[in-house]
Amino acid sequence: NTSFLVPPTHQTGGEVFFSPPYFFVYEFFNSLVRGTPYDRTVPEVQMNTELWGVLTASWRIFPFANFISFLYVPQELRVLASNVISVFWNAYLSRRLNG
């Protein structure tokens, strides 16, 4: 039965291919909002070691959270469960990148 493999496959693809560009763009705009000049923003983001820490934290949290969601949360409540997790994740992300 291949339907059991669909959620982990989508999760892995999203974490590997979507997360790194997302965090780069997030930190890029975060640097602009903090007032970093545009010509220093891209090198600052590329050299920022926080991005690697955030990415690995994402890889530790979201696969587990999604596994629990797919296993125990009814389908009609999965979006709500994901949004609750996202609120805490965004608070963590803001705290980590802004100090």
Distance bins in CASP14 RR format, pairs under 12 A and 6 or more apart:
PFRMAT RR
TARGET T0000
AUTHOR 0000-0000-0000
RMODE 2
METHOD distances of the structure
MODEL  1
2 8 0 0 0 0 0 1 0 0 0 0 0
2 9 0 0 0 0 1 0 0 0 0 0 0
3 9 0 0 0 0 0 1 0 0 0 0 0
3 10 0 0 0 0 0 1 0 0 0 0 0
3 70 0 0 0 0 0 1 0 0 0 0 0
4 67 0 0 0 0 0 1 0 0 0 0 0
4 70 0 0 0 0 1 0 0 0 0 0 0
4 71 0 0 0 0 0 1 0 0 0 0 0
5 11 0 0 0 0 0 1 0 0 0 0 0
5 12 0 0 0 0 0 1 0 0 0 0 0
5 70 0 0 0 0 0 1 0 0 0 0 0
6 12 0 0 0 0 0 1 0 0 0 0 0
6 13 0 0 0 0 0 1 0 0 0 0 0
6 66 0 0 0 0 0 1 0 0 0 0 0
6 70 0 0 0 0 1 0 0 0 0 0 0
7 13 0 0 0 0 0 1 0 0 0 0 0
7 14 0 0 0 0 0 1 0 0 0 0 0
7 63 0 0 0 0 0 1 0 0 0 0 0
7 65 0 0 0 0 0 1 0 0 0 0 0
7 66 1 0 0 1 0 0 0 0 0 0 0
7 67 1 0 0 1 0 0 0 0 0 0 0
7 68 0 0 0 0 0 1 0 0 0 0 0
7 69 0 0 0 0 1 0 0 0 0 0 0
7 70 1 0 1 0 0 0 0 0 0 0 0
7 71 0 0 0 0 1 0 0 0 0 0 0
7 73 0 0 0 0 0 1 0 0 0 0 0
7 75 0 0 0 0 0 1 0 0 0 0 0
7 78 0 0 0 0 0 1 0 0 0 0 0
8 14 0 0 0 0 0 1 0 0 0 0 0
8 15 0 0 0 0 0 1 0 0 0 0 0
8 62 0 0 0 0 0 1 0 0 0 0 0
8 63 0 0 0 0 1 0 0 0 0 0 0
8 64 0 0 0 0 0 1 0 0 0 0 0
8 66 0 0 0 0 1 0 0 0 0 0 0
8 67 1 0 0 1 0 0 0 0 0 0 0
8 70 0 0 0 0 1 0 0 0 0 0 0
8 71 0 0 0 0 0 1 0 0 0 0 0
9 15 0 0 0 0 0 1 0 0 0 0 0
9 16 0 0 0 0 0 1 0 0 0 0 0
9 63 0 0 0 0 0 1 0 0 0 0 0
9 66 0 0 0 0 0 1 0 0 0 0 0
9 70 0 0 0 0 0 1 0 0 0 0 0
10 16 0 0 0 0 0 1 0 0 0 0 0
10 17 0 0 0 0 0 1 0 0 0 0 0
10 18 0 0 0 0 0 1 0 0 0 0 0
10 62 0 0 0 0 0 1 0 0 0 0 0
10 63 0 0 0 0 0 1 0 0 0 0 0
10 66 0 0 0 0 1 0 0 0 0 0 0
10 67 0 0 0 0 0 1 0 0 0 0 0
10 70 0 0 0 0 1 0 0 0 0 0 0
11 17 0 0 0 0 0 1 0 0 0 0 0
11 18 0 0 0 0 0 1 0 0 0 0 0
11 19 0 0 0 0 0 1 0 0 0 0 0
11 58 0 0 0 0 0 1 0 0 0 0 0
11 59 0 0 0 0 0 1 0 0 0 0 0
11 61 0 0 0 0 0 1 0 0 0 0 0
11 62 1 0 0 1 0 0 0 0 0 0 0
11 63 1 0 1 0 0 0 0 0 0 0 0
11 64 0 0 0 0 0 1 0 0 0 0 0
11 65 0 0 0 0 1 0 0 0 0 0 0
11 66 1 0 1 0 0 0 0 0 0 0 0
11 67 1 0 0 1 0 0 0 0 0 0 0
11 68 0 0 0 0 0 1 0 0 0 0 0
11 69 0 0 0 0 0 1 0 0 0 0 0
11 70 0 0 0 0 1 0 0 0 0 0 0
11 82 0 0 0 0 0 1 0 0 0 0 0
12 18 0 0 0 0 0 1 0 0 0 0 0
12 19 0 0 0 0 0 1 0 0 0 0 0
12 59 0 0 0 0 1 0 0 0 0 0 0
12 62 0 0 0 0 0 1 0 0 0 0 0
12 63 1 0 0 1 0 0 0 0 0 0 0
12 66 0 0 0 0 0 1 0 0 0 0 0
12 67 0 0 0 0 0 1 0 0 0 0 0
13 19 0 0 0 0 1 0 0 0 0 0 0
13 20 0 0 0 0 0 1 0 0 0 0 0
13 59 0 0 0 0 0 1 0 0 0 0 0
13 62 0 0 0 0 0 1 0 0 0 0 0
13 63 0 0 0 0 0 1 0 0 0 0 0
13 66 0 0 0 0 0 1 0 0 0 0 0
14 20 0 0 0 0 0 1 0 0 0 0 0
14 21 0 0 0 0 0 1 0 0 0 0 0
14 22 0 0 0 0 1 0 0 0 0 0 0
14 58 0 0 0 0 0 1 0 0 0 0 0
14 59 0 0 0 0 0 1 0 0 0 0 0
14 62 0 0 0 0 1 0 0 0 0 0 0
14 63 0 0 0 0 0 1 0 0 0 0 0
14 66 0 0 0 0 0 1 0 0 0 0 0
15 21 0 0 0 0 0 1 0 0 0 0 0
15 22 0 0 0 0 0 1 0 0 0 0 0
15 23 0 0 0 0 0 1 0 0 0 0 0
15 55 0 0 0 0 1 0 0 0 0 0 0
15 56 0 0 0 0 0 1 0 0 0 0 0
15 57 0 0 0 0 0 1 0 0 0 0 0
15 58 1 0 0 1 0 0 0 0 0 0 0
15 59 1 0 1 0 0 0 0 0 0 0 0
15 60 0 0 0 0 0 1 0 0 0 0 0
15 61 0 0 0 0 0 1 0 0 0 0 0
15 62 1 0 0 1 0 0 0 0 0 0 0
15 63 1 0 0 1 0 0 0 0 0 0 0
15 64 0 0 0 0 0 1 0 0 0 0 0
15 65 0 0 0 0 0 1 0 0 0 0 0
15 66 0 0 0 0 1 0 0 0 0 0 0
16 22 0 0 0 0 0 1 0 0 0 0 0
16 55 0 0 0 0 0 1 0 0 0 0 0
16 58 0 0 0 0 0 1 0 0 0 0 0
16 59 0 0 0 0 1 0 0 0 0 0 0
16 62 0 0 0 0 0 1 0 0 0 0 0
16 63 0 0 0 0 0 1 0 0 0 0 0
18 24 0 0 0 0 0 1 0 0 0 0 0
18 25 0 0 0 0 0 1 0 0 0 0 0
18 26 0 0 0 0 0 1 0 0 0 0 0
18 55 0 0 0 0 0 1 0 0 0 0 0
18 58 0 0 0 0 0 1 0 0 0 0 0
18 59 0 0 0 0 0 1 0 0 0 0 0
18 62 0 0 0 0 0 1 0 0 0 0 0
19 25 0 0 0 0 0 1 0 0 0 0 0
19 26 0 0 0 0 0 1 0 0 0 0 0
19 51 0 0 0 0 0 1 0 0 0 0 0
19 52 0 0 0 0 0 1 0 0 0 0 0
19 53 0 0 0 0 0 1 0 0 0 0 0
19 54 0 0 0 0 1 0 0 0 0 0 0
19 55 1 0 1 0 0 0 0 0 0 0 0
19 56 0 0 0 0 0 1 0 0 0 0 0
19 57 0 0 0 0 0 1 0 0 0 0 0
19 58 1 0 1 0 0 0 0 0 0 0 0
19 59 1 0 0 1 0 0 0 0 0 0 0
19 60 0 0 0 0 0 1 0 0 0 0 0
19 61 0 0 0 0 0 1 0 0 0 0 0
19 62 0 0 0 0 1 0 0 0 0 0 0
19 63 0 0 0 0 0 1 0 0 0 0 0
19 89 0 0 0 0 0 1 0 0 0 0 0
19 93 0 0 0 0 0 1 0 0 0 0 0
20 26 0 0 0 0 0 1 0 0 0 0 0
20 27 0 0 0 0 0 1 0 0 0 0 0
20 45 0 0 0 0 0 1 0 0 0 0 0
20 46 0 0 0 0 0 1 0 0 0 0 0
20 51 0 0 0 0 1 0 0 0 0 0 0
20 52 0 0 0 0 1 0 0 0 0 0 0
20 53 0 0 0 0 0 1 0 0 0 0 0
20 54 0 0 0 0 0 1 0 0 0 0 0
20 55 1 0 0 1 0 0 0 0 0 0 0
20 56 0 0 0 0 0 1 0 0 0 0 0
20 58 0 0 0 0 1 0 0 0 0 0 0
20 59 0 0 0 0 0 1 0 0 0 0 0
21 27 0 0 0 0 0 1 0 0 0 0 0
21 28 0 0 0 0 0 1 0 0 0 0 0
21 45 0 0 0 0 0 1 0 0 0 0 0
21 51 0 0 0 0 0 1 0 0 0 0 0
21 55 0 0 0 0 0 1 0 0 0 0 0
22 28 0 0 0 0 0 1 0 0 0 0 0
22 29 0 0 0 0 0 1 0 0 0 0 0
22 51 0 0 0 0 0 1 0 0 0 0 0
22 54 0 0 0 0 1 0 0 0 0 0 0
22 55 0 0 0 0 1 0 0 0 0 0 0
22 58 0 0 0 0 1 0 0 0 0 0 0
22 62 0 0 0 0 0 1 0 0 0 0 0
22 89 0 0 0 0 0 1 0 0 0 0 0
22 93 0 0 0 0 0 1 0 0 0 0 0
23 29 0 0 0 0 0 1 0 0 0 0 0
23 30 0 0 0 0 1 0 0 0 0 0 0
23 45 0 0 0 0 1 0 0 0 0 0 0
23 46 0 0 0 0 0 1 0 0 0 0 0
23 48 0 0 0 0 1 0 0 0 0 0 0
23 50 0 0 0 0 1 0 0 0 0 0 0
23 51 1 0 1 0 0 0 0 0 0 0 0
23 52 0 0 0 0 1 0 0 0 0 0 0
23 53 0 0 0 0 1 0 0 0 0 0 0
23 54 1 0 1 0 0 0 0 0 0 0 0
23 55 1 0 1 0 0 0 0 0 0 0 0
23 56 0 0 0 0 0 1 0 0 0 0 0
23 57 0 0 0 0 0 1 0 0 0 0 0
23 58 1 0 0 1 0 0 0 0 0 0 0
23 59 0 0 0 0 0 1 0 0 0 0 0
23 89 0 0 0 0 0 1 0 0 0 0 0
23 93 0 0 0 0 1 0 0 0 0 0 0
23 96 0 0 0 0 0 1 0 0 0 0 0
23 97 0 0 0 0 1 0 0 0 0 0 0
24 30 0 0 0 0 0 1 0 0 0 0 0
24 31 0 0 0 0 0 1 0 0 0 0 0
24 41 0 0 0 0 0 1 0 0 0 0 0
24 42 0 0 0 0 1 0 0 0 0 0 0
24 44 0 0 0 0 0 1 0 0 0 0 0
24 45 1 0 0 1 0 0 0 0 0 0 0
24 46 1 0 0 1 0 0 0 0 0 0 0
24 47 0 0 0 0 0 1 0 0 0 0 0
24 48 0 0 0 0 1 0 0 0 0 0 0
24 50 0 0 0 0 0 1 0 0 0 0 0
24 51 1 0 0 1 0 0 0 0 0 0 0
24 52 0 0 0 0 0 1 0 0 0 0 0
24 54 0 0 0 0 0 1 0 0 0 0 0
24 55 0 0 0 0 1 0 0 0 0 0 0
24 97 0 0 0 0 0 1 0 0 0 0 0
25 31 0 0 0 0 0 1 0 0 0 0 0
25 32 0 0 0 0 0 1 0 0 0 0 0
25 41 0 0 0 0 0 1 0 0 0 0 0
25 42 0 0 0 0 0 1 0 0 0 0 0
25 45 0 0 0 0 1 0 0 0 0 0 0
25 51 0 0 0 0 0 1 0 0 0 0 0
26 32 0 0 0 0 0 1 0 0 0 0 0
26 33 0 0 0 0 0 1 0 0 0 0 0
26 45 0 0 0 0 1 0 0 0 0 0 0
26 48 0 0 0 0 0 1 0 0 0 0 0
26 50 0 0 0 0 0 1 0 0 0 0 0
26 51 0 0 0 0 1 0 0 0 0 0 0
26 54 0 0 0 0 1 0 0 0 0 0 0
26 55 0 0 0 0 0 1 0 0 0 0 0
26 58 0 0 0 0 0 1 0 0 0 0 0
26 89 0 0 0 0 0 1 0 0 0 0 0
26 90 0 0 0 0 1 0 0 0 0 0 0
26 93 1 0 0 1 0 0 0 0 0 0 0
26 94 0 0 0 0 1 0 0 0 0 0 0
26 96 0 0 0 0 0 1 0 0 0 0 0
26 97 1 0 0 1 0 0 0 0 0 0 0
26 98 0 0 0 0 0 1 0 0 0 0 0
27 33 0 0 0 0 0 1 0 0 0 0 0
27 34 0 0 0 0 0 1 0 0 0 0 0
27 36 0 0 0 0 0 1 0 0 0 0 0
27 41 0 0 0 0 1 0 0 0 0 0 0
27 42 0 0 0 0 0 1 0 0 0 0 0
27 43 0 0 0 0 0 1 0 0 0 0 0
27 44 0 0 0 0 1 0 0 0 0 0 0
27 45 1 0 1 0 0 0 0 0 0 0 0
27 46 0 0 0 0 1 0 0 0 0 0 0
27 47 0 0 0 0 0 1 0 0 0 0 0
27 48 1 0 0 1 0 0 0 0 0 0 0
27 49 0 0 0 0 0 1 0 0 0 0 0
27 50 1 0 0 1 0 0 0 0 0 0 0
27 51 1 0 1 0 0 0 0 0 0 0 0
27 52 0 0 0 0 0 1 0 0 0 0 0
27 53 0 0 0 0 0 1 0 0 0 0 0
27 54 0 0 0 0 1 0 0 0 0 0 0
27 55 0 0 0 0 0 1 0 0 0 0 0
27 93 0 0 0 0 1 0 0 0 0 0 0
27 94 0 0 0 0 0 1 0 0 0 0 0
27 96 0 0 0 0 0 1 0 0 0 0 0
27 97 1 0 0 1 0 0 0 0 0 0 0
27 98 0 0 0 0 0 1 0 0 0 0 0
28 34 0 0 0 0 0 1 0 0 0 0 0
28 36 0 0 0 0 1 0 0 0 0 0 0
28 38 0 0 0 0 1 0 0 0 0 0 0
28 40 0 0 0 0 0 1 0 0 0 0 0
28 41 1 0 0 1 0 0 0 0 0 0 0
28 42 1 0 0 1 0 0 0 0 0 0 0
28 43 0 0 0 0 0 1 0 0 0 0 0
28 44 0 0 0 0 1 0 0 0 0 0 0
28 45 1 0 1 0 0 0 0 0 0 0 0
28 46 0 0 0 0 1 0 0 0 0 0 0
28 48 0 0 0 0 1 0 0 0 0 0 0
28 51 0 0 0 0 0 1 0 0 0 0 0
28 97 0 0 0 0 0 1 0 0 0 0 0
29 35 0 0 0 0 0 1 0 0 0 0 0
29 36 0 0 0 0 0 1 0 0 0 0 0
29 38 0 0 0 0 0 1 0 0 0 0 0
29 41 0 0 0 0 1 0 0 0 0 0 0
29 42 0 0 0 0 0 1 0 0 0 0 0
29 45 0 0 0 0 1 0 0 0 0 0 0
29 97 0 0 0 0 0 1 0 0 0 0 0
30 36 0 0 0 0 1 0 0 0 0 0 0
30 41 0 0 0 0 1 0 0 0 0 0 0
30 44 0 0 0 0 0 1 0 0 0 0 0
30 45 0 0 0 0 1 0 0 0 0 0 0
30 48 0 0 0 0 1 0 0 0 0 0 0
30 50 0 0 0 0 0 1 0 0 0 0 0
30 51 0 0 0 0 0 1 0 0 0 0 0
30 54 0 0 0 0 0 1 0 0 0 0 0
30 90 0 0 0 0 0 1 0 0 0 0 0
30 93 0 0 0 0 1 0 0 0 0 0 0
30 94 0 0 0 0 1 0 0 0 0 0 0
30 96 0 0 0 0 0 1 0 0 0 0 0
30 97 1 0 1 0 0 0 0 0 0 0 0
30 98 1 0 0 1 0 0 0 0 0 0 0
30 99 0 0 0 0 0 1 0 0 0 0 0
31 37 0 0 0 0 1 0 0 0 0 0 0
31 38 0 0 0 0 1 0 0 0 0 0 0
31 39 0 0 0 0 0 1 0 0 0 0 0
31 40 0 0 0 0 1 0 0 0 0 0 0
31 41 1 0 1 0 0 0 0 0 0 0 0
31 42 0 0 0 0 1 0 0 0 0 0 0
31 43 0 0 0 0 0 1 0 0 0 0 0
31 44 1 0 1 0 0 0 0 0 0 0 0
31 45 1 0 0 1 0 0 0 0 0 0 0
31 46 0 0 0 0 0 1 0 0 0 0 0
31 47 0 0 0 0 0 1 0 0 0 0 0
31 48 0 0 0 0 1 0 0 0 0 0 0
31 50 0 0 0 0 0 1 0 0 0 0 0
31 51 0 0 0 0 0 1 0 0 0 0 0
31 97 0 0 0 0 1 0 0 0 0 0 0
31 98 0 0 0 0 0 1 0 0 0 0 0
32 38 1 0 0 1 0 0 0 0 0 0 0
32 39 0 0 0 0 0 1 0 0 0 0 0
32 40 0 0 0 0 0 1 0 0 0 0 0
32 41 1 0 1 0 0 0 0 0 0 0 0
32 42 0 0 0 0 0 1 0 0 0 0 0
32 44 0 0 0 0 0 1 0 0 0 0 0
32 45 0 0 0 0 1 0 0 0 0 0 0
33 41 0 0 0 0 0 1 0 0 0 0 0
33 94 0 0 0 0 0 1 0 0 0 0 0
33 97 0 0 0 0 0 1 0 0 0 0 0
33 98 0 0 0 0 1 0 0 0 0 0 0
34 40 0 0 0 0 0 1 0 0 0 0 0
34 41 0 0 0 0 1 0 0 0 0 0 0
34 44 0 0 0 0 1 0 0 0 0 0 0
34 45 0 0 0 0 0 1 0 0 0 0 0
34 94 0 0 0 0 0 1 0 0 0 0 0
34 97 0 0 0 0 1 0 0 0 0 0 0
34 98 1 0 0 1 0 0 0 0 0 0 0
34 99 0 0 0 0 0 1 0 0 0 0 0
35 41 0 0 0 0 1 0 0 0 0 0 0
35 44 0 0 0 0 0 1 0 0 0 0 0
36 42 0 0 0 0 1 0 0 0 0 0 0
36 43 0 0 0 0 0 1 0 0 0 0 0
36 44 1 0 0 1 0 0 0 0 0 0 0
36 45 0 0 0 0 1 0 0 0 0 0 0
36 48 0 0 0 0 0 1 0 0 0 0 0
37 43 0 0 0 0 0 1 0 0 0 0 0
37 44 0 0 0 0 1 0 0 0 0 0 0
38 44 0 0 0 0 0 1 0 0 0 0 0
38 45 0 0 0 0 0 1 0 0 0 0 0
40 46 0 0 0 0 0 1 0 0 0 0 0
40 47 0 0 0 0 0 1 0 0 0 0 0
40 48 0 0 0 0 0 1 0 0 0 0 0
41 47 0 0 0 0 0 1 0 0 0 0 0
41 48 0 0 0 0 0 1 0 0 0 0 0
42 48 0 0 0 0 0 1 0 0 0 0 0
44 50 0 0 0 0 0 1 0 0 0 0 0
44 51 0 0 0 0 0 1 0 0 0 0 0
44 97 0 0 0 0 0 1 0 0 0 0 0
45 51 1 0 0 1 0 0 0 0 0 0 0
45 52 0 0 0 0 0 1 0 0 0 0 0
45 54 0 0 0 0 0 1 0 0 0 0 0
45 97 0 0 0 0 0 1 0 0 0 0 0
46 52 0 0 0 0 0 1 0 0 0 0 0
48 54 0 0 0 0 1 0 0 0 0 0 0
48 55 0 0 0 0 0 1 0 0 0 0 0
48 96 0 0 0 0 0 1 0 0 0 0 0
48 97 0 0 0 0 1 0 0 0 0 0 0
49 55 0 0 0 0 0 1 0 0 0 0 0
49 56 0 0 0 0 0 1 0 0 0 0 0
49 96 0 0 0 0 0 1 0 0 0 0 0
49 97 0 0 0 0 0 1 0 0 0 0 0
50 56 0 0 0 0 0 1 0 0 0 0 0
50 57 0 0 0 0 0 1 0 0 0 0 0
50 92 0 0 0 0 0 1 0 0 0 0 0
50 93 0 0 0 0 1 0 0 0 0 0 0
50 94 0 0 0 0 0 1 0 0 0 0 0
50 95 0 0 0 0 0 1 0 0 0 0 0
50 96 1 0 0 1 0 0 0 0 0 0 0
50 97 1 0 1 0 0 0 0 0 0 0 0
50 98 0 0 0 0 1 0 0 0 0 0 0
50 99 0 0 0 0 1 0 0 0 0 0 0
51 57 0 0 0 0 0 1 0 0 0 0 0
51 58 0 0 0 0 0 1 0 0 0 0 0
51 93 0 0 0 0 0 1 0 0 0 0 0
51 96 0 0 0 0 0 1 0 0 0 0 0
51 97 0 0 0 0 1 0 0 0 0 0 0
52 58 0 0 0 0 0 1 0 0 0 0 0
52 59 0 0 0 0 0 1 0 0 0 0 0
52 96 0 0 0 0 0 1 0 0 0 0 0
53 59 0 0 0 0 1 0 0 0 0 0 0
53 60 0 0 0 0 1 0 0 0 0 0 0
53 61 0 0 0 0 0 1 0 0 0 0 0
53 92 0 0 0 0 0 1 0 0 0 0 0
53 93 0 0 0 0 0 1 0 0 0 0 0
53 96 1 0 0 1 0 0 0 0 0 0 0
53 97 0 0 0 0 0 1 0 0 0 0 0
54 60 0 0 0 0 0 1 0 0 0 0 0
54 61 0 0 0 0 0 1 0 0 0 0 0
54 62 0 0 0 0 0 1 0 0 0 0 0
54 89 0 0 0 0 1 0 0 0 0 0 0
54 90 0 0 0 0 0 1 0 0 0 0 0
54 92 0 0 0 0 1 0 0 0 0 0 0
54 93 1 0 0 1 0 0 0 0 0 0 0
54 94 0 0 0 0 0 1 0 0 0 0 0
54 95 0 0 0 0 0 1 0 0 0 0 0
54 96 1 0 0 1 0 0 0 0 0 0 0
54 97 1 0 0 1 0 0 0 0 0 0 0
54 98 0 0 0 0 0 1 0 0 0 0 0
55 61 0 0 0 0 0 1 0 0 0 0 0
55 62 0 0 0 0 0 1 0 0 0 0 0
55 93 0 0 0 0 0 1 0 0 0 0 0
55 96 0 0 0 0 0 1 0 0 0 0 0
55 97 0 0 0 0 0 1 0 0 0 0 0
56 62 0 0 0 0 0 1 0 0 0 0 0
56 63 0 0 0 0 0 1 0 0 0 0 0
56 96 0 0 0 0 0 1 0 0 0 0 0
57 63 0 0 0 0 0 1 0 0 0 0 0
57 64 0 0 0 0 0 1 0 0 0 0 0
57 65 0 0 0 0 0 1 0 0 0 0 0
57 88 0 0 0 0 0 1 0 0 0 0 0
57 89 0 0 0 0 1 0 0 0 0 0 0
57 92 1 0 0 1 0 0 0 0 0 0 0
57 93 0 0 0 0 1 0 0 0 0 0 0
57 95 0 0 0 0 0 1 0 0 0 0 0
57 96 1 0 0 1 0 0 0 0 0 0 0
57 97 0 0 0 0 0 1 0 0 0 0 0
58 64 0 0 0 0 0 1 0 0 0 0 0
58 65 0 0 0 0 0 1 0 0 0 0 0
58 66 0 0 0 0 0 1 0 0 0 0 0
58 85 0 0 0 0 0 1 0 0 0 0 0
58 86 0 0 0 0 0 1 0 0 0 0 0
58 89 1 0 0 1 0 0 0 0 0 0 0
58 90 0 0 0 0 0 1 0 0 0 0 0
58 92 0 0 0 0 1 0 0 0 0 0 0
58 93 0 0 0 0 1 0 0 0 0 0 0
58 96 0 0 0 0 0 1 0 0 0 0 0
59 65 0 0 0 0 0 1 0 0 0 0 0
59 66 0 0 0 0 0 1 0 0 0 0 0
60 89 0 0 0 0 0 1 0 0 0 0 0
60 92 0 0 0 0 0 1 0 0 0 0 0
61 67 0 0 0 0 0 1 0 0 0 0 0
61 68 0 0 0 0 0 1 0 0 0 0 0
61 69 0 0 0 0 0 1 0 0 0 0 0
61 82 0 0 0 0 0 1 0 0 0 0 0
61 85 1 0 0 1 0 0 0 0 0 0 0
61 86 0 0 0 0 0 1 0 0 0 0 0
61 88 0 0 0 0 1 0 0 0 0 0 0
61 89 1 0 0 1 0 0 0 0 0 0 0
61 92 0 0 0 0 1 0 0 0 0 0 0
61 93 0 0 0 0 0 1 0 0 0 0 0
62 68 0 0 0 0 0 1 0 0 0 0 0
62 69 0 0 0 0 1 0 0 0 0 0 0
62 70 0 0 0 0 0 1 0 0 0 0 0
62 82 0 0 0 0 1 0 0 0 0 0 0
62 85 1 0 0 1 0 0 0 0 0 0 0
62 86 0 0 0 0 1 0 0 0 0 0 0
62 88 0 0 0 0 0 1 0 0 0 0 0
62 89 1 0 0 1 0 0 0 0 0 0 0
62 92 0 0 0 0 0 1 0 0 0 0 0
63 69 0 0 0 0 0 1 0 0 0 0 0
63 70 0 0 0 0 0 1 0 0 0 0 0
63 85 0 0 0 0 0 1 0 0 0 0 0
64 70 0 0 0 0 0 1 0 0 0 0 0
64 71 0 0 0 0 0 1 0 0 0 0 0
64 85 0 0 0 0 0 1 0 0 0 0 0
65 71 0 0 0 0 0 1 0 0 0 0 0
65 72 0 0 0 0 0 1 0 0 0 0 0
65 73 0 0 0 0 0 1 0 0 0 0 0
65 78 0 0 0 0 0 1 0 0 0 0 0
65 81 0 0 0 0 1 0 0 0 0 0 0
65 82 1 0 0 1 0 0 0 0 0 0 0
65 83 0 0 0 0 0 1 0 0 0 0 0
65 84 0 0 0 0 1 0 0 0 0 0 0
65 85 1 0 1 0 0 0 0 0 0 0 0
65 86 0 0 0 0 1 0 0 0 0 0 0
65 88 0 0 0 0 1 0 0 0 0 0 0
65 89 0 0 0 0 1 0 0 0 0 0 0
66 72 0 0 0 0 0 1 0 0 0 0 0
66 73 0 0 0 0 1 0 0 0 0 0 0
66 78 0 0 0 0 1 0 0 0 0 0 0
66 81 0 0 0 0 1 0 0 0 0 0 0
66 82 1 0 0 1 0 0 0 0 0 0 0
66 85 0 0 0 0 1 0 0 0 0 0 0
66 86 0 0 0 0 0 1 0 0 0 0 0
67 73 0 0 0 0 0 1 0 0 0 0 0
67 81 0 0 0 0 0 1 0 0 0 0 0
68 78 0 0 0 0 0 1 0 0 0 0 0
68 81 0 0 0 0 1 0 0 0 0 0 0
68 82 0 0 0 0 0 1 0 0 0 0 0
68 84 0 0 0 0 0 1 0 0 0 0 0
68 85 0 0 0 0 1 0 0 0 0 0 0
69 75 0 0 0 0 1 0 0 0 0 0 0
69 77 0 0 0 0 1 0 0 0 0 0 0
69 78 1 0 1 0 0 0 0 0 0 0 0
69 79 0 0 0 0 1 0 0 0 0 0 0
69 80 0 0 0 0 1 0 0 0 0 0 0
69 81 1 0 1 0 0 0 0 0 0 0 0
69 82 1 0 0 1 0 0 0 0 0 0 0
69 83 0 0 0 0 0 1 0 0 0 0 0
69 84 0 0 0 0 0 1 0 0 0 0 0
69 85 0 0 0 0 1 0 0 0 0 0 0
69 86 0 0 0 0 0 1 0 0 0 0 0
70 77 0 0 0 0 0 1 0 0 0 0 0
70 78 1 0 0 1 0 0 0 0 0 0 0
70 81 0 0 0 0 0 1 0 0 0 0 0
70 82 0 0 0 0 0 1 0 0 0 0 0
71 78 0 0 0 0 0 1 0 0 0 0 0
71 81 0 0 0 0 0 1 0 0 0 0 0
72 78 0 0 0 0 0 1 0 0 0 0 0
72 81 0 0 0 0 1 0 0 0 0 0 0
73 79 0 0 0 0 1 0 0 0 0 0 0
73 80 0 0 0 0 1 0 0 0 0 0 0
73 81 1 0 1 0 0 0 0 0 0 0 0
73 82 0 0 0 0 1 0 0 0 0 0 0
73 83 0 0 0 0 0 1 0 0 0 0 0
73 84 0 0 0 0 0 1 0 0 0 0 0
73 85 0 0 0 0 0 1 0 0 0 0 0
74 80 0 0 0 0 1 0 0 0 0 0 0
74 81 0 0 0 0 1 0 0 0 0 0 0
75 81 0 0 0 0 0 1 0 0 0 0 0
75 82 0 0 0 0 0 1 0 0 0 0 0
77 83 0 0 0 0 0 1 0 0 0 0 0
77 84 0 0 0 0 1 0 0 0 0 0 0
78 84 0 0 0 0 0 1 0 0 0 0 0
78 85 0 0 0 0 0 1 0 0 0 0 0
79 85 0 0 0 0 0 1 0 0 0 0 0
79 86 0 0 0 0 0 1 0 0 0 0 0
80 86 0 0 0 0 0 1 0 0 0 0 0
80 87 0 0 0 0 0 1 0 0 0 0 0
81 87 0 0 0 0 0 1 0 0 0 0 0
81 88 0 0 0 0 0 1 0 0 0 0 0
82 88 0 0 0 0 0 1 0 0 0 0 0
82 89 0 0 0 0 1 0 0 0 0 0 0
83 89 0 0 0 0 0 1 0 0 0 0 0
83 90 0 0 0 0 0 1 0 0 0 0 0
84 90 0 0 0 0 0 1 0 0 0 0 0
84 91 0 0 0 0 0 1 0 0 0 0 0
85 91 0 0 0 0 0 1 0 0 0 0 0
85 92 0 0 0 0 0 1 0 0 0 0 0
86 92 0 0 0 0 0 1 0 0 0 0 0
86 93 0 0 0 0 1 0 0 0 0 0 0
87 93 0 0 0 0 0 1 0 0 0 0 0
87 94 0 0 0 0 0 1 0 0 0 0 0
88 94 0 0 0 0 0 1 0 0 0 0 0
88 95 0 0 0 0 0 1 0 0 0 0 0
89 95 0 0 0 0 0 1 0 0 0 0 0
89 96 0 0 0 0 0 1 0 0 0 0 0
90 96 0 0 0 0 0 1 0 0 0 0 0
90 97 0 0 0 0 0 1 0 0 0 0 0
90 98 0 0 0 0 0 1 0 0 0 0 0
91 97 0 0 0 0 0 1 0 0 0 0 0
91 98 0 0 0 0 0 1 0 0 0 0 0
92 98 0 0 0 0 0 1 0 0 0 0 0
92 99 0 0 0 0 0 1 0 0 0 0 0
93 99 0 0 0 0 0 1 0 0 0 0 0
END
